[in-house]
Amino acid sequence: MRIVILVFVTFFFGQLKAQPAIKIFENYLSAHGPQIVSDYVTLLSIPNVANDLVNINRNADYLVNQLNQRGVETQLLTIDGVPPIVYGYLPGKNAKRTIALYVHYDGQPVDKTRWAHDPWDPKLYDKAMVDGGQPIPFPVSGTLIDPENRIYARSTGDDKAPIISILAALDAIKEQGLTLTSNFVFFFEGQEEAGSPQLRTYLEKYSTLLDQVDLWMFCDGPVHQSRRPQLVFGVRGVTGFEVTVYGSNRSLHSGHYGNWAPVPGQMISTLIASMKDANGNVIIKGFYDDVAPLSTYEIEAMANIPQIDVELRRELGLNDTEGTESLYERLLYPSLTIKGLSSGNVGAQAANVIPDIATAAIGVRLVKGNDPEKMVDLVERHIESQGYHIVRNDPDQATRLAYPKIAKITREEGYPAARTSMTNPFAQQVVARVKDVAGQDLILLPTLGGSLPLYLFTDVLKKPAIVVPIANHDNNQHTANENIRIENLWYGVKLMGAIMTMNP
């Protein structure tokens, strides 16, 4: 019996040394929370819109300096005239596994008139603004921070939170004398919110730096709407187009020509309405044909996702939603959404005219199995079936006279969806370790509703990739008064610390 106990104790403490308890990181947060917040405020104060290269480079230089201070071998990956990628490498002791942590440090453009304060002048609130939150001073050393406090600034939730989480986790590991159990690649992109137009070029140009990666972890997006942590194994792809329909070759007086001349606004409304049924299902022929089915494991994971539709409808002020399925069931299918409509003016600028054109911007979210070009081809064939002649440029007079209905289609550049198998062995190692932070509350989601260029990693680099969200679901990403809940920031630090020290 004594030998058995000795073996058990040796095994237990050996495991603890290789995979330290999450309490270590919780204690670090209690001791250093105000300093982490202060460091985060410094990072958030640097404007970070992708086309503002001066400030984007300030962000990149700051991140290089921060990683260097923590012993990371760092370099800027550059292409002339575009935001750089901050690349770092930190080896683990005798590590046999390499994990890449992807984060983007750029943020969405801002309309300052819609913000409660300057978006790059971070403010701390005692709770969410929508719940009556009020500004409070930032904490000083030695004080406890209410986990319901929120920091308001651009990129708090999307996507600088993972960066400060990574830096704080590295500090905690060093202070506690812990050991990295994997090699880590840090890959911080500076133009994700601009569509990542040069990302493929970067991956191809610097491929030798990335060949050793076993698993990509995308630190982006929100946790589940129930506030439960989640790991996501895929994202939807995206494409889109603008369609313009034409009436007369000039706007007409609605009194003199109404009931006779075609009305582009009504034409485009009818055309768009023909694309979906009353329940919101797309009725374009072939639109759902290429959807890749879920695996048995993924179907089981879907069954464990909490039902939050009733709460979400209440939160969003919606009496009804499209379809009869739940939100997450709907995300498993491609969608077609009107992003904007334009024809003439409204309000005080409205005139008694029949506008000469009407334009709709339409977005298409893609799931695994959909090809971006083919999906727009299907839409174009549908438009033709409604009696339209498709052109790529504004029609000349001869074209106008030759066809009763004309539609100009301007395509956007899109990319496909991506999905990694939940049974991938490296992904399974991460799942097991994240459960040390999240417990059995952890949600495993086959795909996220949003889009990321994940396919470049899964389909081009041929590497598995999963999404590791940190931000609160109500973080107002992409819009005014973006924020991060302190509890979610603390979760990020514990999460990164756990991943960096998980069993070899």
ROGUDREN-58650 format. One record per residue (C-alpha): y, z, x; residue in three letters. Coordinates in nm, 4 decimals, decimal comma. Layout:
N
((Y; Z; X); ALA)
...
//
This chain:
504
((0,0000; 0,0000; 0,0000); MET)
((0,2406; 0,0853; 0,2834); ARG)
((0,1902; -0,2601; 0,4355); ILE)
((0,2603; -0,4279; 0,1003); VAL)
((0,5824; -0,2292; 0,0582); ILE)
((0,6911; -0,3129; 0,4121); LEU)
((0,6276; -0,6839; 0,3545); VAL)
((0,8225; -0,6712; 0,0259); PHE)
((1,1200; -0,4915; 0,1828); VAL)
((1,1262; -0,7351; 0,4747); THR)
((1,1130; -1,0299; 0,2351); PHE)
((1,3810; -0,8840; 0,0072); PHE)
((1,6337; -0,8157; 0,2810); PHE)
((1,5528; -1,1438; 0,4491); GLY)
((1,6381; -1,3213; 0,1266); GLN)
((1,9549; -1,1157; 0,0878); LEU)
((2,0676; -1,2142; 0,4349); LYS)
((2,0046; -1,5846; 0,3694); ALA)
((2,1470; -1,5730; 0,0192); GLN)
((2,3980; -1,2880; -0,0155); PRO)
((2,4657; -1,1283; -0,3495); ALA)
((2,7645; -1,2572; -0,5451); ILE)
((2,9053; -0,9023; -0,5357); LYS)
((3,0202; -0,9756; -0,1807); ILE)
((3,2557; -1,2443; -0,3070); PHE)
((3,3676; -1,0322; -0,6027); GLU)
((3,4677; -0,7570; -0,3602); ASN)
((3,6587; -1,0089; -0,1507); TYR)
((3,8541; -1,1219; -0,4555); LEU)
((3,9421; -0,7631; -0,5453); SER)
((4,0794; -0,7056; -0,1964); ALA)
((4,2540; -1,0377; -0,1401); HIS)
((4,3398; -1,1726; -0,4866); GLY)
((4,7214; -1,1615; -0,4479); PRO)
((4,7029; -1,3446; -0,1123); GLN)
((4,4795; -1,6162; -0,2603); ILE)
((4,7289; -1,6648; -0,5439); VAL)
((5,0167; -1,6785; -0,2963); SER)
((4,8382; -1,9418; -0,0878); ASP)
((4,7659; -2,1387; -0,4038); TYR)
((5,1321; -2,1323; -0,5045); VAL)
((5,2229; -2,2806; -0,1659); THR)
((4,9799; -2,5691; -0,2187); LEU)
((5,0914; -2,6278; -0,5783); LEU)
((5,4562; -2,6434; -0,4728); SER)
((5,4031; -2,9731; -0,2880); ILE)
((5,4540; -3,2686; -0,5309); PRO)
((5,1433; -3,4848; -0,5373); ASN)
((5,1813; -3,8056; -0,7374); VAL)
((4,9778; -4,0768; -0,5621); ALA)
((5,2589; -4,3320; -0,5350); ASN)
((5,4889; -4,0745; -0,3704); ASP)
((5,3518; -4,1308; -0,0216); LEU)
((5,5971; -3,8969; 0,1489); VAL)
((5,4788; -3,5948; -0,0500); ASN)
((5,1178; -3,7111; -0,0626); ILE)
((5,1188; -3,7095; 0,3167); ASN)
((5,2717; -3,3605; 0,3107); ARG)
((4,9744; -3,2493; 0,1009); ASN)
((4,7297; -3,4153; 0,3382); ALA)
((4,8881; -3,2611; 0,6478); ASP)
((4,8861; -2,9178; 0,4842); TYR)
((4,5163; -2,9493; 0,3995); LEU)
((4,4267; -3,0651; 0,7500); VAL)
((4,6052; -2,7607; 0,8896); ASN)
((4,4306; -2,5235; 0,6475); GLN)
((4,0858; -2,6615; 0,7273); LEU)
((4,1545; -2,6561; 1,1009); ASN)
((4,2482; -2,2876; 1,0786); GLN)
((3,9010; -2,2230; 0,9359); ARG)
((3,7148; -2,3998; 1,2141); GLY)
((3,6524; -2,7248; 1,0296); VAL)
((3,6411; -3,0447; 1,2376); GLU)
((3,9071; -3,2387; 1,0500); THR)
((4,0583; -3,5854; 1,0542); GLN)
((4,2682; -3,8065; 0,8305); LEU)
((4,0947; -4,1227; 0,7134); LEU)
((4,3639; -4,3827; 0,6677); THR)
((4,4338; -4,7275; 0,5278); ILE)
((4,7859; -4,8615; 0,5712); ASP)
((5,0155; -4,7948; 0,2800); GLY)
((4,7814; -4,5806; 0,0680); VAL)
((4,7125; -4,2064; 0,0419); PRO)
((4,4835; -4,0766; 0,3179); PRO)
((4,1537; -3,8999; 0,2687); ILE)
((4,1249; -3,5581; 0,4278); VAL)
((3,7826; -3,5455; 0,5900); TYR)
((3,6257; -3,2359; 0,7362); GLY)
((3,2879; -3,1380; 0,8773); TYR)
((3,1551; -2,7856; 0,9219); LEU)
((2,7972; -2,7427; 1,0453); PRO)
((2,5703; -2,4658; 0,9283); GLY)
((2,3424; -2,2735; 1,1606); LYS)
((2,0183; -2,4688; 1,1977); ASN)
((2,0971; -2,6352; 0,8652); ALA)
((1,8594; -2,9031; 0,7385); LYS)
((2,0746; -3,0073; 0,4432); ARG)
((2,4213; -3,1644; 0,4205); THR)
((2,6385; -3,1199; 0,1141); ILE)
((2,9628; -3,3087; 0,0574); ALA)
((3,2368; -3,1449; -0,1504); LEU)
((3,4651; -3,4015; -0,3142); TYR)
((3,8045; -3,2942; -0,4495); VAL)
((4,1157; -3,4980; -0,5230); HIS)
((4,4494; -3,3512; -0,4199); TYR)
((4,6727; -3,5927; -0,6120); ASP)
((4,7869; -3,5268; -0,9682); GLY)
((4,9131; -3,7108; -1,2721); GLN)
((5,2798; -3,8197; -1,2955); PRO)
((5,5017; -3,5805; -1,4904); VAL)
((5,7674; -3,5983; -1,7597); ASP)
((5,9718; -3,2924; -1,6657); LYS)
((6,1460; -3,2890; -2,0030); THR)
((5,8182; -3,1845; -2,1650); ARG)
((5,7499; -2,8929; -1,9292); TRP)
((5,8619; -2,5349; -1,9817); ALA)
((5,9687; -2,5298; -1,6153); HIS)
((5,9610; -2,7525; -1,3087); ASP)
((5,5960; -2,8653; -1,2697); PRO)
((5,6067; -2,8043; -0,8939); TRP)
((5,7632; -2,4599; -0,9252); ASP)
((5,4540; -2,2544; -1,0189); PRO)
((5,4952; -1,9688; -1,2663); LYS)
((5,2578; -1,6889; -1,3628); LEU)
((5,2140; -1,5996; -1,7322); TYR)
((5,0408; -1,2956; -1,8748); ASP)
((4,8304; -1,5236; -2,0981); LYS)
((4,8300; -1,8785; -2,2318); ALA)
((5,1669; -2,0070; -2,3538); MET)
((5,0140; -2,1178; -2,6840); VAL)
((4,9069; -1,7570; -2,7436); ASP)
((5,2583; -1,6268; -2,6812); GLY)
((5,2246; -1,5810; -2,3072); GLY)
((5,5357; -1,4727; -2,1145); GLN)
((5,6325; -1,5203; -1,7470); PRO)
((5,5520; -1,2299; -1,5166); ILE)
((5,6024; -1,1750; -1,1411); PRO)
((5,3351; -1,2918; -0,9033); PHE)
((5,1160; -1,0038; -0,7820); PRO)
((5,1822; -0,8236; -0,4579); VAL)
((4,9247; -0,6959; -0,2135); SER)
((4,7151; -0,4109; -0,3452); GLY)
((4,7597; -0,4874; -0,7140); THR)
((4,4905; -0,5981; -0,9567); LEU)
((4,5315; -0,9260; -1,1419); ILE)
((4,4491; -0,9614; -1,5098); ASP)
((4,1846; -1,2377; -1,5312); PRO)
((4,3598; -1,3723; -1,8430); GLU)
((4,6808; -1,4406; -1,6488); ASN)
((4,7538; -1,8104; -1,6006); ARG)
((4,9342; -2,0102; -1,3339); ILE)
((5,1342; -2,3024; -1,4729); TYR)
((5,2050; -2,6018; -1,2470); ALA)
((5,0918; -2,9618; -1,2000); ARG)
((4,7364; -2,9843; -1,0616); SER)
((4,6494; -2,6192; -1,1253); THR)
((4,3491; -2,7313; -1,3283); GLY)
((4,3149; -3,0905; -1,2108); ASP)
((4,2392; -3,0718; -0,9237); ASP)
((4,3740; -2,8307; -0,6635); LYS)
((4,1798; -2,5289; -0,7922); ALA)
((3,8602; -2,6297; -0,6064); PRO)
((4,0579; -2,6680; -0,2840); ILE)
((4,1889; -2,3116; -0,2827); ILE)
((3,8435; -2,1953; -0,3948); SER)
((3,6838; -2,3635; -0,0934); ILE)
((3,9405; -2,2177; 0,1476); LEU)
((3,9068; -1,8656; 0,0045); ALA)
((3,5269; -1,8872; 0,0115); ALA)
((3,5345; -1,9846; 0,3795); LEU)
((3,7614; -1,6865; 0,4498); ASP)
((3,5251; -1,4515; 0,2658); ALA)
((3,2237; -1,5849; 0,4544); ILE)
((3,3986; -1,5330; 0,7877); LYS)
((3,5216; -1,1831; 0,7004); GLU)
((3,1751; -1,0736; 0,5887); GLN)
((2,9990; -1,2276; 0,8874); GLY)
((2,7883; -1,4537; 0,6660); LEU)
((2,6255; -1,7787; 0,7741); THR)
((2,6608; -2,1244; 0,6251); LEU)
((2,3163; -2,2437; 0,5214); THR)
((2,4101; -2,6122; 0,4908); SER)
((2,6207; -2,8579; 0,6807); ASN)
((2,9352; -2,9295; 0,4787); PHE)
((3,1426; -3,2428; 0,4498); VAL)
((3,4851; -3,2014; 0,2883); PHE)
((3,6189; -3,5176; 0,1288); PHE)
((3,9619; -3,4764; -0,0317); PHE)
((4,0956; -3,7940; -0,1961); GLU)
((4,4649; -3,8648; -0,2610); GLY)
((4,4665; -4,1309; -0,5317); GLN)
((4,2014; -4,0427; -0,7890); GLU)
((4,4598; -4,0133; -1,0654); GLU)
((4,5795; -4,3640; -0,9756); ALA)
((4,2297; -4,5022; -1,0326); GLY)
((4,0897; -4,4713; -0,6773); SER)
((4,1592; -4,8393; -0,5995); PRO)
((4,0819; -4,8005; -0,2283); GLN)
((3,7950; -4,5528; -0,2543); LEU)
((3,5237; -4,8141; -0,2062); ARG)
((3,7058; -4,9494; 0,0985); THR)
((3,7244; -4,5986; 0,2432); TYR)
((3,3546; -4,5383; 0,1840); LEU)
((3,2621; -4,8662; 0,3508); GLU)
((3,5043; -4,8269; 0,6432); LYS)
((3,3942; -4,4716; 0,7235); TYR)
((3,0312; -4,4925; 0,6112); SER)
((2,8950; -4,3522; 0,9386); THR)
((3,0689; -4,0209; 0,8636); LEU)
((2,8844; -3,9993; 0,5326); LEU)
((2,5341; -4,1240; 0,6095); ASP)
((2,3955; -3,7739; 0,6621); GLN)
((2,5029; -3,6436; 0,3175); VAL)
((2,2099; -3,5329; 0,0980); ASP)
((2,4092; -3,4371; -0,2119); LEU)
((2,7644; -3,5033; -0,3311); TRP)
((2,9289; -3,2333; -0,5375); MET)
((3,2356; -3,3425; -0,7339); PHE)
((3,4599; -3,0430; -0,7892); CYS)
((3,6563; -3,1671; -1,0880); ASP)
((3,6833; -3,1211; -1,4618); GLY)
((3,6703; -2,8211; -1,6972); PRO)
((3,3991; -2,5754; -1,7861); VAL)
((3,2486; -2,5922; -2,1328); HIS)
((3,4758; -2,5360; -2,4348); GLN)
((3,2828; -2,2148; -2,5016); SER)
((3,4100; -2,0903; -2,1615); ARG)
((3,0539; -2,0977; -2,0315); ARG)
((3,0091; -2,2487; -1,6815); PRO)
((2,8416; -2,5856; -1,6587); GLN)
((2,6972; -2,8334; -1,4113); LEU)
((2,7283; -3,1984; -1,5042); VAL)
((2,4908; -3,4674; -1,3819); PHE)
((2,6844; -3,7761; -1,4837); GLY)
((3,0116; -3,9218; -1,5995); VAL)
((3,1040; -4,2054; -1,8266); ARG)
((3,2395; -4,5269; -1,6838); GLY)
((3,5540; -4,6890; -1,8131); VAL)
((3,7068; -5,0267; -1,8803); THR)
((3,9629; -5,1630; -2,1209); GLY)
((4,1924; -5,4432; -2,2169); PHE)
((4,5085; -5,5329; -2,4039); GLU)
((4,4987; -5,7740; -2,6946); VAL)
((4,8118; -5,9502; -2,8177); THR)
((4,8227; -6,1509; -3,1384); VAL)
((5,0942; -6,3972; -3,2324); TYR)
((5,2944; -6,4904; -3,5379); GLY)
((5,5850; -6,7311; -3,5213); SER)
((5,7496; -6,8178; -3,1913); ASN)
((6,0408; -6,5870; -3,2763); ARG)
((6,0943; -6,2820; -3,4957); SER)
((6,1826; -6,3706; -3,8543); LEU)
((6,3941; -6,2207; -4,1344); HIS)
((6,1447; -6,0324; -4,3530); SER)
((6,3284; -6,1257; -4,6703); GLY)
((6,3448; -6,4991; -4,6036); HIS)
((5,9914; -6,5299; -4,4620); TYR)
((5,7945; -6,2322; -4,5960); GLY)
((5,4781; -6,3209; -4,7947); ASN)
((5,4689; -6,6555; -4,6129); TRP)
((5,4783; -6,6070; -4,2355); ALA)
((5,1849; -6,4236; -4,0672); PRO)
((5,2632; -6,0610; -3,9770); VAL)
((5,1235; -5,9756; -3,6296); PRO)
((5,1180; -5,6017; -3,7027); GLY)
((4,8922; -5,6555; -4,0013); GLN)
((4,6830; -5,9094; -3,8110); MET)
((4,6083; -5,6710; -3,5255); ILE)
((4,5423; -5,3825; -3,7657); SER)
((4,2835; -5,5924; -3,9487); THR)
((4,1301; -5,7077; -3,6209); LEU)
((4,0954; -5,3557; -3,4839); ILE)
((3,9616; -5,2244; -3,8148); ALA)
((3,6856; -5,4856; -3,7971); SER)
((3,5524; -5,3240; -3,4798); MET)
((3,4477; -4,9875; -3,6315); LYS)
((3,3012; -4,8673; -3,9593); ASP)
((3,4316; -4,5877; -4,1795); ALA)
((3,2367; -4,3271; -3,9773); ASN)
((3,3859; -4,4366; -3,6464); GLY)
((3,0782; -4,6227; -3,5224); ASN)
((3,1462; -4,9411; -3,3291); VAL)
((3,0056; -5,2373; -3,5215); ILE)
((3,0577; -5,5006; -3,2526); ILE)
((2,7270; -5,6821; -3,2114); LYS)
((2,5283; -5,5516; -2,9125); GLY)
((2,7715; -5,2676; -2,8307); PHE)
((2,4981; -5,0015; -2,8167); TYR)
((2,2091; -5,2193; -2,6963); ASP)
((2,2171; -5,1291; -2,3249); ASP)
((2,2414; -4,7500; -2,3542); VAL)
((1,9946; -4,5934; -2,1093); ALA)
((1,7795; -4,3266; -2,2792); PRO)
((1,7752; -3,9646; -2,1692); LEU)
((1,4770; -3,8189; -1,9876); SER)
((1,2678; -3,5419; -2,1433); THR)
((1,4358; -3,2888; -1,9131); TYR)
((1,7819; -3,4090; -2,0203); GLU)
((1,6882; -3,3932; -2,3895); ILE)
((1,5780; -3,0314; -2,3417); GLU)
((1,9059; -2,9520; -2,1646); ALA)
((2,1035; -3,1055; -2,4528); MET)
((1,9219; -2,8799; -2,6980); ALA)
((2,0539; -2,5742; -2,5112); ASN)
((2,4211; -2,6737; -2,5301); ILE)
((2,6095; -2,4411; -2,7664); PRO)
((2,7424; -2,5950; -3,0857); GLN)
((3,1205; -2,5689; -3,0685); ILE)
((3,2301; -2,8407; -3,3115); ASP)
((3,3466; -2,6020; -3,5846); VAL)
((3,5555; -2,3989; -3,3368); GLU)
((3,6937; -2,7120; -3,1747); LEU)
((3,8033; -2,8597; -3,5063); ARG)
((3,9846; -2,5366; -3,5833); ARG)
((4,1481; -2,5265; -3,2390); GLU)
((4,2594; -2,8898; -3,2612); LEU)
((4,3653; -2,8830; -3,6253); GLY)
((4,1057; -3,1384; -3,7355); LEU)
((3,9520; -3,1325; -4,0826); ASN)
((3,7017; -3,4040; -3,9961); ASP)
((3,5752; -3,6026; -3,6975); THR)
((3,4078; -3,9369; -3,6400); GLU)
((3,0352; -3,9704; -3,7006); GLY)
((2,7835; -3,7128; -3,8146); THR)
((2,6621; -3,6102; -3,4683); GLU)
((2,8005; -3,3296; -3,2528); SER)
((3,0648; -3,3912; -2,9861); LEU)
((2,8120; -3,3940; -2,7030); TYR)
((2,5765; -3,6270; -2,8865); GLU)
((2,8665; -3,8692; -2,9346); ARG)
((2,9404; -3,8610; -2,5620); LEU)
((2,6001; -4,0189; -2,4964); LEU)
((2,7222; -4,3483; -2,6446); TYR)
((2,9988; -4,5883; -2,5433); PRO)
((3,3284; -4,5498; -2,7267); SER)
((3,6131; -4,7809; -2,8224); LEU)
((3,9554; -4,6205; -2,8599); THR)
((4,3035; -4,7479; -2,9398); ILE)
((4,5261; -4,6125; -2,6634); LYS)
((4,8458; -4,7602; -2,8019); GLY)
((4,9964; -5,0061; -3,0501); LEU)
((5,3206; -5,1993; -3,0325); SER)
((5,4950; -5,4351; -3,2756); SER)
((5,8660; -5,4132; -3,3466); GLY)
((6,0364; -5,0744; -3,3739); ASN)
((6,0226; -4,7643; -3,5924); VAL)
((6,2667; -4,4947; -3,6938); GLY)
((6,6374; -4,5652; -3,6468); ALA)
((6,5541; -4,8797; -3,4463); GLN)
((6,3439; -5,0397; -3,7220); ALA)
((6,4801; -5,3748; -3,8431); ALA)
((6,3992; -5,5902; -4,1468); ASN)
((6,2093; -5,8464; -3,9426); VAL)
((5,8609; -5,9823; -3,8975); ILE)
((5,7984; -5,9315; -3,5234); PRO)
((5,6639; -6,2321; -3,3361); ASP)
((5,3813; -6,0430; -3,1606); ILE)
((5,1724; -5,7254; -3,1776); ALA)
((4,9801; -5,5665; -2,8902); THR)
((4,7061; -5,3055; -2,8769); ALA)
((4,5816; -5,1276; -2,5643); ALA)
((4,2128; -5,0477; -2,6042); ILE)
((3,9988; -4,8243; -2,3868); GLY)
((3,6209; -4,8446; -2,3629); VAL)
((3,4241; -4,5511; -2,2215); ARG)
((3,0863; -4,6536; -2,0849); LEU)
((2,7518; -4,4753; -2,0547); VAL)
((2,4584; -4,5332; -1,8223); LYS)
((2,3270; -4,8852; -1,8753); GLY)
((2,6595; -5,0449; -1,9736); ASN)
((2,8118; -5,3154; -1,7548); ASP)
((3,1962; -5,3082; -1,7744); PRO)
((3,2408; -5,6861; -1,7825); GLU)
((2,9629; -5,7404; -2,0344); LYS)
((3,1092; -5,4804; -2,2700); MET)
((3,4447; -5,6572; -2,2802); VAL)
((3,2583; -5,9890; -2,3221); ASP)
((3,1009; -5,8425; -2,6371); LEU)
((3,4430; -5,7455; -2,7697); VAL)
((3,5813; -6,0913; -2,6970); GLU)
((3,2943; -6,2558; -2,8836); ARG)
((3,3689; -6,0289; -3,1769); HIS)
((3,7357; -6,1281; -3,1684); ILE)
((3,6318; -6,4934; -3,1707); GLU)
((3,4044; -6,4248; -3,4684); SER)
((3,7133; -6,3066; -3,6560); GLN)
((3,8645; -6,6540; -3,6192); GLY)
((4,0733; -6,6024; -3,3044); TYR)
((4,1167; -6,8439; -3,0158); HIS)
((4,1331; -6,6417; -2,6926); ILE)
((4,3869; -6,7189; -2,4202); VAL)
((4,4753; -6,5479; -2,0911); ARG)
((4,8474; -6,6273; -2,0941); ASN)
((5,1100; -6,6521; -2,3659); ASP)
((5,0352; -6,9690; -2,5669); PRO)
((5,2575; -7,2744; -2,5430); ASP)
((5,3767; -7,4681; -2,8474); GLN)
((5,0826; -7,7083; -2,8444); ALA)
((4,8333; -7,4202; -2,8443); THR)
((5,0202; -7,2468; -3,1269); ARG)
((4,9975; -7,5574; -3,3418); LEU)
((4,6305; -7,6184; -3,2598); ALA)
((4,4906; -7,2782; -3,3672); TYR)
((4,5614; -7,0636; -3,6764); PRO)
((4,4983; -6,7325; -3,4948); LYS)
((4,5486; -6,6689; -3,1229); ILE)
((4,4702; -6,3583; -2,9179); ALA)
((4,5646; -6,3056; -2,5546); LYS)
((4,3206; -6,0751; -2,3729); ILE)
((4,4296; -5,9002; -2,0539); THR)
((4,1374; -5,7165; -1,8976); ARG)
((4,1558; -5,3994; -1,6932); GLU)
((3,9374; -5,3418; -1,3907); GLU)
((3,6627; -5,0967; -1,4839); GLY)
((3,3601; -4,9279; -1,3342); TYR)
((3,0182; -4,8233; -1,4660); PRO)
((2,8867; -4,4835; -1,5639); ALA)
((2,6674; -4,2830; -1,3281); ALA)
((2,3988; -4,0221; -1,3779); ARG)
((2,1837; -3,8219; -1,1363); THR)
((1,8410; -3,6945; -1,2353); SER)
((1,8366; -3,3261; -1,3206); MET)
((1,5062; -3,3003; -1,1348); THR)
((1,6540; -3,4103; -0,8010); ASN)
((1,5386; -3,1444; -0,5506); PRO)
((1,8836; -3,0897; -0,3961); PHE)
((2,0398; -3,0628; -0,7404); ALA)
((1,7731; -2,8116; -0,8395); GLN)
((1,8636; -2,5954; -0,5388); GLN)
((2,2259; -2,5925; -0,6544); VAL)
((2,1263; -2,5112; -1,0135); VAL)
((1,9230; -2,2123; -0,8972); ALA)
((2,2087; -2,0772; -0,6857); ARG)
((2,4830; -2,1341; -0,9440); VAL)
((2,2775; -1,9260; -1,1867); LYS)
((2,3408; -1,6341; -0,9504); ASP)
((2,7081; -1,6683; -1,0466); VAL)
((2,6813; -1,7846; -1,4065); ALA)
((2,3519; -1,6255; -1,5101); GLY)
((2,1628; -1,7799; -1,7965); GLN)
((2,4952; -1,8838; -1,9510); ASP)
((2,4928; -2,1894; -1,7240); LEU)
((2,4987; -2,5145; -1,9203); ILE)
((2,3343; -2,8268; -1,7771); LEU)
((2,5055; -3,1346; -1,9173); LEU)
((2,3645; -3,4868; -1,8673); PRO)
((2,7078; -3,6494; -1,8775); THR)
((3,0757; -3,5609; -1,8997); LEU)
((3,3019; -3,7320; -2,1493); GLY)
((3,5574; -3,8241; -1,8846); GLY)
((3,5284; -4,0858; -1,6139); SER)
((3,5088; -4,0646; -1,2358); LEU)
((3,4115; -4,3363; -0,9853); PRO)
((3,0836; -4,1528; -0,9317); LEU)
((2,8906; -4,4804; -0,9279); TYR)
((3,0265; -4,5522; -0,5791); LEU)
((2,8219; -4,2585; -0,4574); PHE)
((2,5117; -4,2888; -0,6769); THR)
((2,4830; -4,6696; -0,6917); ASP)
((2,6575; -4,7866; -0,3730); VAL)
((2,5872; -4,5042; -0,1247); LEU)
((2,2574; -4,4324; -0,3048); LYS)
((2,3159; -4,0559; -0,2974); LYS)
((2,2711; -3,8043; -0,5779); PRO)
((2,5938; -3,6580; -0,7151); ALA)
((2,6723; -3,3795; -0,9599); ILE)
((2,9987; -3,2510; -1,1057); VAL)
((3,0855; -2,8857; -1,0523); VAL)
((3,3698; -2,7947; -1,2908); PRO)
((3,5923; -2,4921; -1,2385); ILE)
((3,8999; -2,5192; -1,4631); ALA)
((3,9353; -2,3698; -1,8103); ASN)
((3,8779; -2,6247; -2,0875); HIS)
((4,2324; -2,5716; -2,2244); ASP)
((4,4066; -2,6344; -1,8923); ASN)
((4,6298; -2,9157; -2,0287); ASN)
((4,5192; -3,1556; -1,7580); GLN)
((4,7150; -3,4826; -1,7483); HIS)
((4,9866; -3,3425; -1,9740); THR)
((5,2721; -3,0922; -1,9762); ALA)
((5,2268; -2,7236; -1,8909); ASN)
((4,9031; -2,7698; -1,6999); GLU)
((4,7504; -2,4346; -1,6079); ASN)
((4,4603; -2,2448; -1,4559); ILE)
((4,3206; -1,9208; -1,5955); ARG)
((4,2817; -1,6655; -1,3145); ILE)
((3,9250; -1,5870; -1,4195); GLU)
((3,8375; -1,9555; -1,3701); ASN)
((3,9979; -1,9522; -1,0265); LEU)
((3,7908; -1,6471; -0,9345); TRP)
((3,4814; -1,8207; -1,0684); TYR)
((3,5607; -2,1122; -0,8355); GLY)
((3,5740; -1,8862; -0,5298); VAL)
((3,2437; -1,7166; -0,6190); LYS)
((3,0876; -2,0542; -0,6957); LEU)
((3,1886; -2,2096; -0,3636); MET)
((3,0830; -1,8989; -0,1728); GLY)
((2,7460; -1,9028; -0,3462); ALA)
((2,6850; -2,2710; -0,2718); ILE)
((2,7847; -2,2332; 0,0912); MET)
((2,5337; -1,9504; 0,1396); THR)
((2,2426; -2,0572; -0,0836); MET)
((1,8905; -2,0433; 0,0511); ASN)
((1,8190; -2,3069; 0,3192); PRO)
//
